[in-house]
Amino acid sequence: MSADGASLADFFASPTVQAALIVGGVVAIVTGIVGVFTVMRGQSFAGHALADLGAVGGSGAFLIGISQLWGFVGAGIIAALLMEAIGIRRIQGRDIATGVVFGFGMGLTALFLFWDTTLGHTSNAAISVLFGSLFVLNHNLIPAVIVLGIIALLLIGAVYRWLLVESVDHDLAVARGVPVRLAGIVFLIALALAVELSSLTIGAILSTALLIGPASSALLMTRRFGLAVALSAVLGVAVTWVGCFISYESYYWAGPRGSWPASFCIVTLVFLLYLGTRLAVALRRTRHRRPSATVPAPGTASEAAVP
């Protein structure tokens, strides 16, 4: 590539990029797999709620001087356990109370971010918590992200069959003796880990996009559950890595405003992926429903009707 742009060799040779690709790839795989279960179980709302409440921990972590990863994860797991104790379906059905509680959580986030700026003198806290910091992650966090990602996937694997049966038919799962409550708790913890890891990379506000977007696109592409899980993980990694490259490359053509945020590039690709998949499915269904024009063969009823 010319001097006006970066080559792929330069891109992959950067230690900052390497860390971003490793963390982003791990997070994309976890969110892609967990996201399929989330969509099938109709718990996209839970993912959004966990992201909002996890931001409280992420912003509070700056105040006490620890990594925002642990703030995100700690607050997310506590929120997941509280949501399961109350009952996620009851929470979804209480719009007013839900809005007030989650609004209060975002209010705490705003207060903590204000204190981060005025007391802790951390000017980038708001951007880091709300919109991610994929290119400025501490390299020491890579092992922790990998371990937490593996834990999330192990939790999903442990209750895989239970979740699959319950996702198809809740009453059937109960009749077969599936421990629905235990499966729900384990799943919410795995979901919390996935959402909070995503919050670390693209921010609390945008994390739900990486959880839901690739999974929804994969489920539109295929009805085979196992294939949808694998496809969702692949799509998640693809949009994350391509988004990182676009953000890195934008330094050379974005002008005086600097590089585009990686979180923006990733979420935009997720949106375009989902939109393109929806359009492709709609066009395919339209072609299948369109009656084909046929020419009557000699001797058919239409020909015989002619006097």
MARLO-698698 format. One line per 8 residues: number of its first residue (from 1); their letters; for each residue x, y, z of N, C-alpha, C. Coordinates in pm, whole numbers, plus 32768, in hexadecimal, padded with zeros to 4 digits. Example, Ala and Ser with C-alpha at 12.3 -4.5 7.8 and 13.67 -1.06 7.14 Angstrom:
REM MARLO-698698
1> AS> 8527 7DC7 830C 84CE 7E3E 830C 8528 7EB6 830C  8505 7F1F 82C4 8557 7F96 82CA 850A 8003 8313
This chain:
REM MARLO-698698
1> MSADGASL> 8054 7F89 8000 8000 8000 8000 8058 807C 8000  8028 80EA 7FCD 8076 8164 7FBE 8090 81A3 8045  80DC 8211 8041 80FB 825B 80BA 8080 829A 80F7  8016 82A4 80A9 7F9A 82DF 80DD 7F49 827C 8130  7F78 8204 813C 7F2E 81A0 8188 7F8C 813B 81C6  7F56 80E8 821E 7FA6 8083 8261 7F99 7FFE 8219  8006 7FB2 8217 8000 7F2D 81DD 7FD0 7ECB 8247  7FA4 7E57 8218 7F78 7DF0 8276 7FEB 7DC4 82D0
9> ADFFASPT> 8065 7DC4 8298 80DA 7D9D 82E8 80EE 7DFE 835B  80E2 7E81 833E 80EF 7EE5 83A8 8080 7ED6 840F  8009 7EB8 83DE 7F95 7EAA 8436 7FAB 7E38 849A  7FD1 7DC3 8468 7FE1 7D4F 84C0 8062 7D57 8512  80C2 7DAA 84EA 8140 7DB4 8533 8136 7E0D 85AF  80CD 7E5E 85B7 80BE 7EB9 8627 8096 7E6D 86A6  80E0 7E7B 8714 80BB 7E38 8792 8030 7E62 87C3  800F 7EE0 87AF 7F8B 7F10 87D7 7F1D 7EC9 878A
17> VQAALIVG> 7F32 7EBB 8707 7ED0 7E76 86B4 7EC7 7DE3 86DA  7F37 7DA4 86F4 7F38 7D17 871A 7EE4 7CFF 8797  7EF5 7D56 87FB 7EA7 7D4A 8876 7E12 7D5F 8859  7DF4 7DC2 8804 7D68 7DDE 87E2 7D28 7D69 8799  7D73 7D2A 873D 7D3D 7CB9 86F2 7D28 7C3F 874B  7D84 7C28 87A7 7D76 7BB5 8801 7CFC 7BC7 885C  7CF7 7C3B 889F 7C87 7C55 88FA 7C04 7C5D 88AD  7C06 7CA6 883E 7B8C 7CB3 87EE 7B5D 7C2E 87B8
25> GVVAIVTG> 7BBA 7BD9 878C 7B94 7B56 8758 7B58 7AFC 87C2  7B96 7AFA 8839 7B61 7AA8 88A6 7AD5 7AD6 88CD  7AC6 7B59 88DC 7A44 7B90 8902 79DB 7B73 8897  7A01 7B80 8819 79A2 7B66 87AC 7974 7AD5 87AA  79CE 7A78 87C4 79A8 79EB 87C8 7946 79D1 883B  7965 7A08 88B0 790E 79F3 8924 7885 7A31 890E  7882 7AAE 88E2 7802 7AF1 88CE 77B4 7AB1 885B  77FB 7A80 87F6 77B6 7A3F 8786 776F 79C1 87B2
33> IVGVFTVM> 77B1 7970 8804 7775 78F3 8832 7705 790E 8897  7722 7960 88FB 76BC 7980 895F 7648 79CB 891F  7665 7A1B 88B9 75FE 7A6B 8879 7592 7A17 8836  75B6 79A4 87FF 7552 794E 87BF 74ED 791E 8826  751D 78F2 889A 74C1 78CA 8905 746D 7940 8934  74AB 79B5 893B 7464 7A2D 8969 73F0 7A4E 890C  7408 7A4A 888A 739F 7A68 8828 7332 79FF 882C  7358 7980 8830 72F6 7914 8830 729F 7916 88AE
41> RGQSFAGH> 72DA 793F 891E 7290 7944 899C 7244 79C7 89AD  7252 7A22 894E 720D 7AA2 8957 723D 7AF8 89CB  72C1 7AF4 89E7 72F8 7B3D 8A59 7359 7BAA 8A2E  733E 7BE6 89BA 738E 7C58 898F 7384 7CCA 89F3  730C 7CD8 8A2D 72F7 7D3F 8A93 7355 7D2A 8B09  7368 7CAC 8B32 73C1 7C8E 8BA2 7450 7CB8 8B82  747C 7CA0 8B06 7502 7CCA 8ADF 7513 7D60 8AE6  74AE 7DA9 8AB7 74B4 7E3C 8ABE 74B7 7E6B 8B4F
49> ALADLGAV> 7465 7E2D 8BA4 7460 7E54 8C30 74E5 7E3A 8C76  7523 7DC8 8C5A 75A3 7DA9 8C97 7610 7E0A 8C6A  7608 7E37 8BED 7669 7E9A 8BBD 7659 7F1E 8C07  75DB 7F49 8C19 75C2 7FC7 8C61 75F4 7FC1 8CF0  75D4 7F53 8D36 75FB 7F47 8DC2 7690 7F2A 8DD0  76CA 7EE6 8D6E 775A 7ECE 8D73 77AA 7F4E 8D67  7771 7FB3 8D23 77B6 8034 8D15 77CD 8076 8D9C  7774 8059 8DFD 7789 808F 8E84 780D 805D 8EBC
57> GGSGAFLI> 7825 7FDB 8EAE 78A2 7FA3 8EDE 791A 7FD1 8E8F  7909 7FDE 8E0C 7978 800D 8DBA 79A4 8099 8DDD  7942 80F1 8DF4 7964 817B 8E19 7997 8183 8EA8  795F 812E 8F00 798E 812E 8F8A 7A1B 80F9 8F97  7A45 80A1 8F3B 7ACC 8069 8F40 7B36 80D5 8F33  7B19 813C 8EE3 7B79 81A9 8ED4 7B8E 81F1 8F58  7B23 81FE 8FA7 7B2C 8248 9025 7B87 8203 908A  7B80 817E 908E 7BCF 8136 90F2 7C53 8104 90BA
65> GISQLWGF> 7C6F 8125 903E 7CF2 8109 9005 7D0B 807A 8FD9  7CA1 8032 8FAE 7CB4 7FAB 8F79 7C8B 7FA9 8EE7  7CA8 7F3B 8EA4 7C85 7F30 8E17 7BEE 7F30 8E06  7BBF 7F75 8DA0 7B2F 7F79 8D87 7AF7 7EF0 8D65  7B4D 7E94 8D38 7B1F 7E0C 8D1C 7ADD 7DCF 8D97  7B20 7DDB 8E09 7AEB 7D9F 8E83 7A70 7DEA 8EB4  7A6A 7E6B 8E9B 79F2 7EB5 8EBD 797C 7E89 8E6A  7991 7E7B 8DE7 7928 7E4A 8D8D 78F7 7DC0 8DB8
73> VGAGIIAA> 7955 7D63 8DC9 7932 7CD8 8DE6 78EE 7CCC 8E6E  7924 7D10 8ED3 78EA 7D08 8F58 785B 7D3C 8F5B  7846 7DB2 8F22 77BF 7DEB 8F20 7761 7D98 8ECA  7795 7D61 8E5B 7740 7D11 8E03 7710 7C92 8E45  7769 7C4C 8E8C 7741 7BD0 8ECE 76DD 7BEC 8F3E  76F5 7C56 8F8D 7696 7C7A 8FF7 760E 7C9A 8FBB  760E 7CE7 8F4D 758F 7D0A 8F0C 7549 7C8E 8ED7  7595 7C2F 8E9F 7559 7BB4 8E6B 7516 7B64 8ED9
81> LLMEAIGI> 7559 7B57 8F4C 7520 7B0C 8FBB 74A3 7B51 8FF1  74A4 7BD6 8FF7 742E 7C1F 9025 73BB 7C0F 8FC3  73D9 7C14 8F43 7370 7C04 8EDF 7333 7B79 8EE5  7385 7B13 8EFC 7350 7A8D 8F07 72FF 7A7C 8F87  732B 7ABD 8FF4 72E1 7AB4 9072 7256 7AF2 9065  724E 7B62 901C 71CC 7BA3 9007 717A 7B57 8FA0  71BF 7B23 8F3D 7179 7AE0 8ECE 7180 7B37 8E53  71CA 7B09 8DED 71E2 7B5C 8D78 7160 7B7B 8D2F
89> RRIQGRDI> 7101 7B1C 8D2E 7083 7B36 8CE8 7030 7B9E 8D33  7037 7B9D 8DB6 6FF0 7C02 8E03 702D 7C8C 8DEC  70B2 7C90 8DE0 70F5 7D0F 8DC7 70CB 7D46 8D3F  70C7 7CEE 8CD8 70A1 7D1A 8C53 7013 7D4E 8C50  6FBD 7D19 8CA5 6F32 7D41 8CA5 6F15 7DBF 8CF4  6F77 7DF4 8D3B 6F63 7E6B 8D8D 6FB0 7EE0 8D4E  6F77 7F19 8CE7 6FBE 7F7E 8C9A 6FE5 7FF6 8CEE  6F87 802A 8D42 6FA0 80A3 8D8D 700E 808B 8DF4
97> ATGVVFGF> 6FFE 8021 8E46 7062 8005 8EAC 70EA 7FE9 8E6D  70E9 7F9F 8DFE 7166 7F80 8DBA 71AB 7FFF 8D8A  715F 8059 8D4E 7199 80D6 8D1E 71D3 8128 8D8E  718F 812A 8E00 71C0 8178 8E72 7241 813D 8EA9  7243 80B7 8EBB 72B9 8076 8EF4 7332 8087 8E99  7320 806B 8E17 7391 8075 8DBC 73B8 8106 8DA5  7356 8160 8DAB 7376 81EE 8DA4 73CB 8219 8E19  73AA 81E5 8E90 73FB 8204 8F06 7489 81CE 8EF6
105> GMGLTALF> 7495 8158 8EBA 7519 8121 8EA2 756C 8179 8E46  7530 81AA 8DDB 7578 8204 8D80 7596 8289 8DC5  753C 82B3 8E23 7558 832C 8E6F 75D4 831B 8EC7  75E1 82A5 8F05 7659 828A 8F53 76D6 828A 8EFB  76C6 8252 8E83 7736 8253 8E26 7761 82E2 8E06  76FE 8338 8DEE 771E 83C5 8DD1 7764 8406 8E47  7736 83E9 8EC3 7776 8422 8F39 7805 83F2 8F48  781B 836F 8F36 78A2 8338 8F42 78FF 8371 8ED7
113> LFWDTTLG> 78CA 8380 8E5D 791E 83B9 8DF3 7940 844B 8E10  78E1 8492 8E4B 78FB 851D 8E73 7969 8521 8EDC  7962 84C9 8F3F 79CB 84C4 8FA5 7A50 8497 8F6A  7A4A 843C 8F09 7AC5 8411 8EC7 7B0D 8487 8E89  7ABF 84E3 8E50 7AF9 8556 8E0B 7B28 85C1 8E6E  7AD4 85DE 8ED2 7AF2 864D 8F2E 7B4E 8625 8FA1  7B3D 85AD 8FD6 7B8E 8581 9047 7C04 852B 901D  7BE9 84D1 8FC1 7C54 8477 8F96 7CA6 84AB 8F23
121> HTSNAAIS> 7C78 851B 8EE6 7CC1 8558 8E76 7CD8 84F3 8E04  7C71 84A5 8DE8 7C77 8444 8D7B 7C1D 8474 8D0B  7C55 84B7 8CAA 7C06 84F8 8C42 7BC7 8496 8BE1  7C01 841E 8BD3 7BCE 83BF 8B70 7B72 8356 8BAC  7B48 8366 8C28 7AF6 8300 8C6A 7A71 82ED 8C22  7A2E 835B 8BFF 79AA 8351 8BC0 79B3 8309 8B3A  7A15 832D 8AE8 7A25 82ED 8A66 7A44 8259 8A77  7A9B 8239 8AD6 7AC5 81B0 8AEA 7A52 8158 8B19
129> VLFGSLFV> 7A01 818A 8B77 7994 813A 8BB0 791F 812F 8B4D  78F8 819F 8B13 787F 81A1 8AC0 7896 8171 8A32  790F 8189 89FB 7926 816B 896E 799E 8112 8955  79DB 80DE 89BE 7A46 807D 89AC 7ACF 80BA 8996  7B34 8064 89A3 7BBE 8092 8994 7C13 801E 895E  7BEB 7FE9 88EE 7C28 7F6F 88BA 7CBC 7F82 889A  7CE3 7FF8 886A 7D6E 800E 8842 7DC6 8040 88B3  7D8E 8054 8929 7DE0 8082 899A 7DD4 8022 8A0F
137> LNHNLIPA> 7DAF 7FA7 89F5 7DA4 7F45 8A5F 7E2E 7F20 8A96  7E31 7F0A 8B17 7EAC 7EDD 8B57 7EC8 7E4D 8B2E  7F42 7E34 8AFD 7F66 7DAE 8ACF 7F5A 7D47 8B40  7F68 7D73 8BBC 7F60 7D16 8C2C 7ED3 7CDD 8C3E  7E6F 7D1B 8BFE 7DE6 7CEC 8C0A 7DC6 7C78 8BAC  7E1D 7C5E 8B4C 7E01 7BF6 8AE9 7DE9 7B6E 8B29  7E40 7B40 8B84 7E24 7ABD 8BC2 7DA0 7ABA 8C0E  7D7E 7B27 8C53 7D01 7B2C 8C9E 7C89 7B25 8C40
145> VIVLGIIA> 7C90 7B6B 8BCF 7C23 7B68 8B6E 7C11 7ADB 8B36  7C7F 7A99 8B17 7C78 7A11 8AE1 7C3C 79B2 8B48  7C67 79BC 8BC6 7C34 7965 8C2F 7B9E 797C 8C45  7B75 79FA 8C4D 7AE7 7A19 8C60 7A94 79E9 8BE9  7ACB 79F6 8B71 7A84 79C5 8AFB 7A72 792E 8AFE  7ADC 78E7 8B29 7AD3 7856 8B33 7A6D 782E 8B9D  7A6A 7875 8C0D 7A08 7858 8C76 797A 7868 8C40  7962 78D5 8BF6 78DD 78EB 8BBD 78B4 7879 8B61
153> LLLIGAVY> 7911 784B 8B0D 78F1 77DF 8AAF 78DF 775A 8AF8  792C 7743 8B62 791A 76C9 8BB0 7892 76C7 8BF5  7867 773B 8C25 77E2 7743 8C63 7775 7723 8BFE  7783 775A 8B86 7721 773C 8B1C 7725 76A8 8AF8  779E 7670 8AEE 77A9 75E3 8ACC 776D 7588 8B36  7777 75B2 8BB6 7743 755F 8C22 76AB 7553 8C1F  7667 75BB 8BED 75D4 75BA 8BEC 759E 75BF 8B5E  75F2 7597 8AFE 75CF 75A2 8A71 7549 755E 8A52
161> RWLLVESV> 753B 74E0 8A79 74C2 7494 8A57 7448 74CC 8A9F  7459 74F3 8B1B 73EA 752F 8B64 73B9 75AE 8B20  7418 7603 8AFA 73F3 7681 8AB9 73AE 7668 8A34  73DF 7604 89EB 73A7 75E7 8967 7316 75B9 8974  72FC 7560 89D4 7274 752F 89E7 7218 759F 8A15  7248 75F0 8A74 71F4 765C 8AA8 71DA 76C6 8A3F  723D 76DE 89E8 722B 7742 897F 71BE 7717 891C  71B3 7694 8906 714D 7662 88AA 70C3 7663 88EA
169> DHDLAVAR> 70BA 7631 8966 7038 7628 89AA 7050 7625 8A41  702D 7693 8A84 7044 769D 8B14 6FF3 7633 8B5F  6F76 761F 8B3B 6F22 75BE 8B80 6F56 7530 8B6E  6F87 7513 8AF6 6FBF 748F 8ADC 703B 7478 8B31  708E 74E1 8B41 7105 74D4 8B93 70E1 74B5 8C24  707A 74F8 8C57 704D 74DE 8CE0 7019 744F 8CED  6FCD 7423 8C8A 6F93 739C 8C8D 6FFF 7330 8C89  706D 734D 8C45 70DA 72EC 8C3B 7137 72F1 8CB3
177> GVPVRLAG> 711B 7349 8D13 716D 7351 8D8A 71EB 73A5 8D7C  71EF 73FA 8D17 7262 7453 8D05 7264 74B9 8D77  72D4 74C8 8DBC 72DD 752D 8E27 72E1 75BA 8DEC  726C 75EE 8DCC 7261 766C 8D83 729F 76DF 8DD1  7286 76E3 8E55 72BB 7752 8EA5 7354 7751 8EA6  7390 76DC 8EB8 7422 76D2 8EB9 7459 76F8 8E31  7419 76C8 8DC6 7447 76EA 8D3F 7441 7780 8D28  73D6 77C0 8D5C 73C8 7850 8D4C 7434 789D 8D94
185> IVFLIALA> 7458 7870 8E0D 74C1 78B3 8E5A 7547 78A7 8E12  7568 782E 8DE8 75E8 7817 8DA4 75EF 7868 8D23  757F 786A 8CD9 7580 78B5 8C5C 7591 794B 8C75  754D 7982 8CD9 7559 7A11 8CF3 75E6 7A37 8D1D  762A 79DF 8D66 76B5 79FC 8D8B 770D 79FC 8D0E  76F8 7998 8CB6 7743 7995 8C38 7724 7A0F 8BE3  76A5 7A36 8BE1 767D 7AAD 8B96 76BE 7B2A 8BCF  76C4 7B33 8C53 7704 7BA7 8C93 7798 7BAE 8C6D
193> LAVELSSL> 77DC 7B3C 8C6E 786A 7B3C 8C48 787A 7B68 8BB7  7825 7B34 8B5E 782E 7B59 8AD1 7816 7BED 8ABC  77AD 7C22 8AFC 778B 7CAF 8AEB 77F7 7D0A 8B24  782B 7CE8 8B99 7890 7D3F 8BD6 7915 7D38 8B8D  7938 7CC5 8B56 79B0 7CBF 8B02 799C 7D14 8A85  7925 7D10 8A4D 7906 7D64 89DA 790B 7DF8 89FF  78DE 7E19 8A79 78E4 7EA4 8AA7 7974 7ED4 8AAF  79CF 7E7A 8AD2 7A5C 7EA0 8ADA 7A92 7EC7 8A51
201> TIGAILST> 7A62 7E87 89E7 7A98 7E9E 8961 7A53 7F0F 8916  79CB 7F11 8915 7985 7F78 88C8 792B 7FCF 891E  7933 7FBF 89A3 78EB 8019 89FC 7865 7FE2 8A2A  7839 8010 8A9D 77BC 7FE0 8AD8 7743 8001 8A81  7743 8076 8A43 76D0 80A0 89F4 76C2 804C 8976  7732 8022 893B 772F 7FDD 88BA 773D 7F46 88C5  7754 7F13 893D 7776 7E85 894B 7708 7E27 891C  768A 7E51 892A 761C 7DF9 8902 761E 7DDD 886C
209> ALLIGPAS> 7653 7E3B 881D 7658 7E28 878C 76AD 7DAE 8767  771E 7D9F 87AA 7776 7D2D 878C 773B 7CAB 87C2  76E8 7CB3 8828 76A6 7C3D 885F 7636 7C0D 8805  75E5 7C6A 87D2 756A 7C47 878A 757D 7C43 86F3  75CC 7CA1 86BC 75D7 7CAF 862B 7606 7C32 85E2  767F 7BFF 85FD 76AC 7B87 85B7 7652 7B0E 85CE  761F 7B00 8649 75C8 7A8E 8667 7546 7A95 8617  7509 7B0B 8610 748D 7B1A 85C4 74A5 7B01 8530
217> SALLMTRR> 7515 7B31 84FC 7535 7B1B 846F 7549 7A86 8453  7590 7A42 84AE 75A8 79B3 849A 7526 7963 849C  74CB 7987 84F6 744C 7940 84FF 73F4 795B 8485  7409 79CC 8441 73C2 79E6 83C4 73FD 7994 8351  747E 7977 8359 74C1 792F 82ED 74A6 7899 82F0  7492 7861 8367 7480 77D1 8373 7422 77B0 83E6  73DB 7741 83D8 7384 7711 8442 73C6 76A3 8494  743B 7679 846E 7485 7614 84B9 74CC 7656 852F
225> FGLAVALS> 74A9 762B 85A7 74D9 7670 861E 7571 766F 862A  75AD 75FA 861B 763E 75F0 8627 7686 7646 85C1  7655 7646 8547 7692 7699 84DF 7680 772D 84FE  760D 7752 8534 75F5 77DD 8558 7656 780C 85C4  7673 77B7 8625 76D1 77DA 868F 775C 77F3 8654  778B 7797 8600 780F 77A6 85C3 7813 7821 8568  77AA 7833 8519 77A5 78A3 84BC 77A3 7928 8507  775A 792E 8576 7755 79A9 85C5 77DE 79CF 85FA
233> AVLGVAVT> 7829 796C 862A 78AF 7987 865D 790B 79B9 85ED  7902 7979 8578 7956 79A3 8506 7932 7A31 84DA  78B1 7A4E 84D0 7886 7AD5 84A8 78B3 7B3D 850E  78AA 7B1B 858E 78D6 7B78 85F5 796A 7B98 85EB  79BB 7B31 85D7 7A4C 7B48 85C7 7A67 7B9A 854A  7A21 7B7D 84DD 7A37 7BC3 845E 7A1A 7C58 846C  79A5 7C7C 84A3 7984 7D0A 84AD 79E0 7D51 8510  7A0E 7D0A 8577 7A69 7D47 85D8 7AF1 7D63 859A
241> WVGCFISY> 7B28 7D02 8555 7BAC 7D15 851A 7BA9 7D79 84A6  7B44 7D70 8452 7B39 7DD0 83E4 7B22 7E5D 841C  7AD0 7E68 8484 7ABB 7EE9 84C3 7B3B 7F23 84FB  7B8E 7ECE 8537 7C0F 7EFC 856A 7C68 7F2F 84F9  7C67 7EE8 8488 7CBA 7F13 8418 7C89 7F98 83DF  7C05 7FA7 83D1 7BD0 8025 839E 7BF5 8098 83FC  7BEA 8082 847E 7C0E 80EA 84DF 7CA3 810B 84D5  7CF6 80A6 84C7 7D87 80BB 84BB 7DA9 8104 843A
249> ESYYWAGP> 7D6A 80DA 83CE 7D84 8116 834B 7D4F 81A5 8342  7CE5 81C5 838B 7CA7 8249 8381 7D05 82B9 83AE  7D6E 8297 83F5 7DD1 82FB 841D 7E0D 8342 83A4  7E15 82FA 8333 7E57 8330 82BD 7DFA 8382 8264  7D75 8375 8276 7D1C 83BF 821E 7CAB 8407 8267  7CA8 8400 82EC 7C3D 8444 8336 7C57 84D7 8348  7CD0 8506 8327 7CED 8594 8331 7D14 85BD 83BE  7D08 863D 83DB 7D36 8671 845E 7CE4 863D 84D4
257> RGSWPASF> 7C72 8602 84BB 7C20 85CF 8529 7C57 854D 8563  7CB9 8511 8523 7CF4 8497 8557 7CA9 841A 852D  7CCE 83A9 856A 7C95 8328 8545 7C05 831C 8574  7BB9 82CC 852A 7B32 82AB 8556 7B3B 8249 85CA  7AE2 8254 862C 7AE5 81F5 869D 7ACB 8167 866E  7B13 8109 86A8 7B00 807D 8683 7A72 804F 86A3  7A3C 807F 8711 79B4 8057 8738 794F 8080 86CE  795E 80FA 8697 7903 8128 862D 790F 80CF 85B2
265> CIVTLVFL> 7988 80AF 858A 799D 805E 8513 7961 7FD2 8525  7975 7F97 859A 7942 7F11 85B3 78AA 7F0F 85B3  786D 7F6D 85FC 77DA 7F70 8605 779C 7F8F 857E  77DB 7FE4 852F 77A7 8001 84A9 77A9 7F85 8452  7814 7F38 845A 781B 7EBC 840C 77B2 7E57 843C  779A 7E52 84BF 7732 7DFA 84F4 76AA 7E22 84BA  768F 7EA4 84B7 7610 7ED5 8481 7603 7EB3 83ED  766C 7ECB 839F 7668 7EAE 8310 7659 7E18 82F7
273> LYLGTRLA> 769A 7DC7 8349 768E 7D36 833D 75FE 7D0B 8353  75C1 7D3B 83BD 7538 7D15 83DB 74D8 7D47 836F  74EA 7DC5 8346 7494 7DFE 82DE 74A1 7DB1 825C  751C 7D92 8235 7531 7D46 81BA 74F5 7CBB 81C0  7500 7C7B 8234 74C6 7BF6 8245 742F 7BFA 823C  73F2 7C5E 827D 7360 7C6C 8277 7330 7C81 81E8  7377 7CD7 819E 7351 7CF1 8113 7360 7C74 80BE  73CE 7C2B 80D2 73E4 7BB2 8083 7378 7B4A 809F
281> VALRRTRH> 7352 7B3B 811E 72E8 7ADB 8141 7262 7B06 8107  7245 7B89 810C 71C7 7BBB 80D5 71C0 7BA5 803F  722E 7BBE 7FF9 7231 7BA9 7F68 7221 7B16 7F45  7260 7AC0 7F93 7255 7A31 7F7A 71C6 7A00 7F8E  7185 7A32 7FF7 70FA 7A0A 800F 709D 7A3F 7FA2  70BB 7AB8 7F70 7069 7AF1 7F06 7073 7A9E 7E87  70EB 7A70 7E66 70FD 7A1E 7DEF 70B5 7998 7DFC  70B7 795F 7E75 7075 78DE 7E89 6FDE 78E9 7E82
289> RRPSATVP> 6FA7 795C 7EAA 6F16 796D 7EA8 6EE0 7997 7E20  6F36 79C9 7DC9 6F0B 79FB 7D47 6EE1 7987 7CEE  6E64 7986 7CB9 6E39 7918 7C61 6E86 791D 7BDD  6EAD 78A9 7BAF 6EF8 78A3 7B32 6E97 789E 7ABD  6EB7 78E7 7A52 6E63 78EA 79D9 6E82 786F 7985  6E1C 7823 7962 6E2F 77A9 7914 6DDF 77B1 7893  6E12 7773 782C 6DCE 776F 77AA 6D7F 76ED 77A1  6CFB 76F3 7788 6CAB 7678 7783 6CDE 761A 7716
297> APGTASEA> 6CE6 759E 7739 6D11 7539 76D8 6C9D 7518 767A  6CBA 74ED 7600 6C51 74C8 75A3 6BF5 745D 75DC  6B72 7471 75CA 6B14 7410 75FA 6AE6 7424 7688  6B10 7493 76CA 6AE9 74AC 7755 6A5E 74E7 7755  6A29 74F8 77D1 69A1 7529 77E0 6992 75B5 77AA  69FB 7608 77B7 69F0 7691 7788 69E3 7696 76F2  6A28 7638 76AD 6A20 7635 761D 699A 75FC 75F0  6969 759A 763B 68EA 755B 7616 6875 75B9 7627
305> AVP> 6885 761C 767B 6816 767A 7694 6802 76D8 7620  6864 76E1 75C5 6857 773C 7554 67FD 76FC 74EB  6790 773E 74BF 6734 76FF 745E 6776 76E9 73D8
